[in-house]
């Protein structure tokens, strides 16, 4: 009976810590990104104020730091602890990036412009920052979170945790649906590109370039892109390329249908405004800026 109680308390604390650090991660990252982009951005894949990767990473750090429990404090030990936390953070960030790209055909952050980066998924400067931040969190913030956990009335704590995870689960279901739609979009775009056999991709590139020649705020909707494409098709017809124009128009019609069905996806790009993609950057930029 005692063993079951201990296990239940341990599970409850893990659920609480994941909740707490997912929320803290959102409050850490959302202001930073919003300030960088000079507008409010609700950071994270999910709709609510929480970022699960922070919950998982912080939980891993807190549970694994027990290996240093009985060691005397020293500068050398602190450096080792920061390096250890950096490794935990970089592993989570790298494999999260890789997993999302494999599953949903899109990369959501890119450190390629940072020195000492690995495939653009992780970078040394951010890894060091996460290491130092993680150490400070473990050393100074976690005792406060621990105290909060033990000072909440157990029945109230259970209600709060249950409410959080019900909302969290629903949020995950809807977000997973959006990500599946994004995957479908990328696959269909790839099929369109394959059907063109690489011969006429420049038409779409040129259409996008003609839009971007104006101020950046001009690209706000799919309609802008379609109007530019129509002008390009008209130009091709005037040069006697009716057959080519008809072929491109048919493919563009398929593309427009895909994009029009993807309204909910645009919020993901708002959350990750610098998210790149291996292909179709010009189309994804239109999608990012499309009004919901």
Residue, then its C-alpha position, 0 to 999 in steps of 0.5 A: x500500500x505504501x509503495x503504491x502511494x509513493x508511486x502515485x505521489x511520484x507520478x503526480x509530482x512529475x505531472x506537476x513539474x511538466x506542467x509548471x516548466x511547460x508554462x514557464x518555457x512559454x513565459x520565457x520564449x514568447x516575450x523574447x520572440x515577440x520582442x525580436x519580431x516587434x509584435x506579439x507571437x504566441x510561441x509554441x506549436x500549441x494554442x495554449x500558454x505552454x511549450x512541451x519541449x521545455x517541460x520534457x527537457x526541464x523534467x529530464x534535467x531535474x530527474x537526472x541531476x540527482x547524480x550530483x546530489x552527494x558531491x561537494x560544490x566547487x567551480x569545477x563541479x558547477x562547470x560539469x553540471x552546466x555542460x551536462x545540462x547543455x548536453x541534455x538540452x541539445x539532445x532534446x532540441x536536435x531530435x525534436x527538430x529532426x523528428x518534426x521534419x521527418x514527420x511533417x516535412x517542415x523544419x521549424x527553426x534553423x541556426x544555419x547562420x550561427x557559428x558552430x551549428x549542427x545541420x542548423x538544428x542546434x548551435x553552440x551559442x544557444x546550447x551554452x545559453x540553455x546550459x547556464x539557464x538550465x543550471x540557474x533554473x535547477x539551482x534556484x527556480x526548482x526549489x521554489x517550484x518544489x515548495x509550491x508543489x508541497x504547499x498546495x492542498x493535495x485535492x486542489x492540486x489534483x483538480x488543477x493538474x486534471x484541468x490542465x491535462x484535459x485542456x492540454x490533450x484537446x490542444x494536442x489533438x487539434x494541433x496534431x490535426x493541423x500538422x497532418x494537414x501541413x504534411x499533406x500540403x507539403x506532399x501535394x506540393x512535392x507531387x505538383x513539382x514532380x509533375x512539372x518535372x522541374x521545367x516550369x518551377x521558375x514561373x512560380x518563383x518569378x510570380x513570387x519575386x514580382x510580389x516581393x519587389x514591392x514592400x514586404x507587407x504587400x504579401x498578405x493573402x493568397x489572392x495577391x499571389x494568384x493575381x501575380x500568377x495570372x499576370x505571368x500566365x497572360x504574358x506567356x499566352x501573349x508570347x504564343x505559349x497557350x499550351x504551356x499556360x494552360x498546363x501551368x494554370x491547371x497545376x496552379x488551380x490544384x495548388x490554390x485548392x490546397x492552400x485554401x483548405x489550409x487556413x488553420x496551418x497559417x497560425x503555425x508559421x506565425x508562431x515560427x516566423x523564421x521557419x524554413x523549408x527545404x523546398x517551396x519557400x516562396x509558397x510557404x511564405x505566401x501561406x505564412x502571410x495568408x490571413x486566417 
